[in-house]
């Protein structure tokens, strides 16, 4: 059976993410994770949110969840059993087994299933990405660790640039927001900038300092992604048809 491009990318992502998650949960907790300040249960929830997202899309990459289907319950059973086995195996490798960690896994799984029940692939991917960015930014101290301040800059650049690229993939599904619309650049920067504003405003509640360098880095990544995408689209749009190029060469 020939796999379509999206399905291949999903399987590749799952094939990288799941073994990496297995390794990280069966070694001593990395120092940087221990210093992050994020709740262990939140980490478990985020990890299984992403895992469930990939597993479901590997099984059904083009359909939302329909709870009457048997494969939904098979995915739930598989992930719940894996989470339990994962906790048990950790206790055999010098780490502590906790029932509440498994509950955190289940909460992350249920959140992913809820998102995939109501949203198709691109909106669901955006939802998972925004949740991940928001939690890392405001529920951990990972971005303020000394002397690893470069993590802060790297996170804001890659996270918001990636979000902008995902958002631009989603936009063409709405005709008024297609790349041919003069207002497309405004639509393209809207969601990433709104998330950045929401993260920084909510950060005041968690006593996170507002660093202008972070905001400037994120805005630069967003604008760079939009500008490059717009230029690529304009160049591609103006490129002569292949038939014309072949004829001109033959002459």
N, C-alpha and C positions, 0 to 999 in steps of 0.2 A: 504494500500500500504506500502510495506517495504522500508524504506529509507536506502540508502547506507551510509557507514561511513562518507564520506566527506560531504554529505548533512546534516547529523545529526549534525556534528561539526559546519557547517556554520549556521544552524538554531539556535544552542545554542549560538554561538557568537553574532548573530544578536539579539537574545532574551536578551542578557546581555548589548550589546552596545547601542541599541536604547533607552531603558528606562533610562540608565545612561546618555546619551546625553540629553534626555528630561529633566531630573532633573537638570542637570548642566546649561541648558539654561533658567531655570525658577526659579532660586534662585539668590540671590545677587552674583555678580562676586566674586569668591574666591580671597583672597588677593594675593595668590601666582600667580594666573593668571594675576591679575592686574599689578604685579611687573615683569612679565616675559619679558616685552618689545616687545612681538610679536604683530604685527598688528592684530586688531580685525577681519579684513577681511581675513587675512591669517588663523586665527583660524577657522573661519567659513568654509573656503575652505577645510582645512584638515579634519575637522569633517564630512563634506558632501562627501568628497572623500572616506573616510572609510565607511560611511553609504551606499552610492550608491554601493560600491564594495560588501558589504554584501547582500544588497537587491537584486541585480542582481543575485548573486550566489545562493541565496535562491530560486529564481524563476527558474534559469537555471544553475545548478552547473557544467555542463559538456560541455557547448557550448559557443563559442565566440558570441559576439553580431552581429546579422544580422539585419540591419536597416529596412529590409522589413517586419520583424515580428511585429505583433501588440503588443506583450508583451513588447517590447522595449519602445514604446511610452506610454504604460500604466505605466511603471516604471518611466519614465520621468515626466509624469503628476502627479503621486502620490508623488514623492519626491519634485517637484516644489510646489505643493499645500501644502504639509506638511511644507516646509520651510516658505511659506507665513503665514500659520496658526500659526506656531511657533513664528514668529516675532510679529504677532498681539496679541497673548496671552501674550507675554512678556510685552507688553505695559499695560496690565491689572494687572500685578503683580509687578509693580514698576520699571521695566526696560524699556529702551528706544527702540522703534521700529525704525529701519533704513532700508530704501530701499537698500542701498549699502551692508548691511549685507546679504540681500536676494540674491543680485547679487553675493556675495562671495559664498553663498550656491550653486548657479547655476554653477559657475566656477568650484567648487570642483566636482559637479556631472558630468559635461561635461568632466573633466579630467579623472575621473574614467571610464566613458563610452568610451572615446577614448582608454584608456589602454586595456579595455576588448574587444574592437573591433579587436585589432591586436594580443593580447596575450591570450594564454590559462591560466588555473588556476594558475599553479606554477609560470610561468614567470610574470603573472599579480600580484600575491601576492608579489613576489620579488620587482617588480617595485613600488608598493604602499609602501612597507616597506622602501625601499631606499629613496623615496621622504619624508616620515615621518621623518626618521632619519636625513636626510640632513636639513630639515626645522627646526626641533627642535634644532639642533646643531648650525645652523648659522643665523637663523632668529629670535631667541629669546635669552634672557639673563637668561633663566630658570636654566641653568646649572652653573650659576655663582652667584646665590643668596646667600647672607650671612644671617644667618649662616648655611643654608641648603646645604652645600657642599656635603653632603652624597648623594644628588640627582644626582650630577654629576657622582660619582662613580657608583651608582646603574644604572643610565641610560646607561653608556658605557658598563657595564658588561651585562646587560639584553638585550640591543638593538643589540649588535654585536654577542652575543651568539645566540640569536634567529635568526638573519640573517644567521649565519653560518648553523644552523640546517635547515632552509628553503632552503638554497642553496644546501645542501647535499641531500635533498629530490628531488630537481630538477635534479641533476647531473646524476643519473642512467638512465634518459631518453636518454642519449647520450652514446652509447656503448663504445667509446674510453675513456669515463670518468667514467666507472663503477668502483665499489669498488675492482674488481679483478685486475685493472690496477695498476702497481707499482707507477705511478705518481698521483694516486687518491688523496693523502693528499695535494699535491701541488694545484691540481684543487680545492680541498675543501676549502682551505684558500684564494684562489685567489680573488674572488669577495668581501668578507668582508674586506680584506686588501686594495683592490683598493678603496672601498668606504671610508674607514677610511682615506686613503691618500687624496682622493678628498675632503672630509669634512675639513681636517686640512689645505689643501692648499687654498681652497675657503674661509676658515675662516679668512685668512689674509686680504682678500678684505673687509670683514665686521668688521675688527679690533678686531677679537676674539683672545685672548691670547692662545698661544700653551702651554699646560700643558702636560708634559711627563707622569704624573700619568694617565691622561685620555687615552693616546695612549697605555700605558702599560696594563691598565685594559682591554681595548678593545682587544688587542692582546692576553692577557691571556684567555679571554672568548672564542675567536675564536679557539685558539689552544686546549683548554680544550674540547670544543664541538667536534672538529675533532678527537682528540685522543680517547675520550670515545666512539664515534661512530665507529671508526675503531676497537677498542678492542671488542666492542659488536658484530660487524660483524664477526670478526675473531673467536670469541668464538662460535657464532651461526653456523658459517660455519663448524667448526670442531666437533660440537656436533653429537653424533651417532644417526642414525635414530631411530624413536620411536619403530619400529618393533623389532630392535635389542635389545633395552633396555628391552622390554617386554619379549622377549625370554630368555635373560640372567637372568631376575628375576625369571622366571618360573623354570629355572634349579636350 
